[in-house]
Amino acid sequence: MSEQVITVDAAEDVHVAYRLFRRFGVRRLPVLDRHRVVGVIAVDDLLLDVFR
């Protein structure tokens, strides 16, 4: 588990999530809407999208 929790805002573009995965080397990102967790996106979810 990471020391610092890296999150992505629900309103952000998917490219922001790609950059966060690459920059921080995490495999999952909590998705926040006004400081409330509304979901989790995994690097595997984005990879499946690339291959479609």
N, C-alpha and C positions, 0 to 999 in steps of 0.2 A: 504494500500500500504506500502511496506517495505521502510525503510529509505535508506538502502543500496541496490543498484540494484545487484542482484546475476545473473550471466550469465553463459552460457556454450558455449564452442567453438564448431563449427560445426564439427571439426575433432575428437572430443572426443568420446570415447566409451559410450554407453547408461548407463553403470554402473556408470559413473561419474555423470550423471544427477540424478540417483537414490540416490547417496550419498548426492548431493547438496539438493535435496528435503528433505531428512531426517535431515540433519545437520541444515538447516536454516528454515525449516517449511514453505516453500513457496509452492504455488500451480502452479505457472507458471515460466518458465525460458526463457528469450530471448536467442536465438541462434545467436552467432556472427561468422562472417567470416571476419577476419582482421578489427575488430572494427566496422563492418557494420552489422546491424540486418538483418538476412536472414530468420528468422522464430521465432516461439514461441512453446515450448513444454509444455504441461500441465501434471500434475500428473495423470489426468484421462487417458491421452494417454498411459502412461506407464502401468497403471492398466489394461487397455483393452488388452495390449500385454501379460501381465502375464496370463490372463484367456483364451487366445487362445491356 
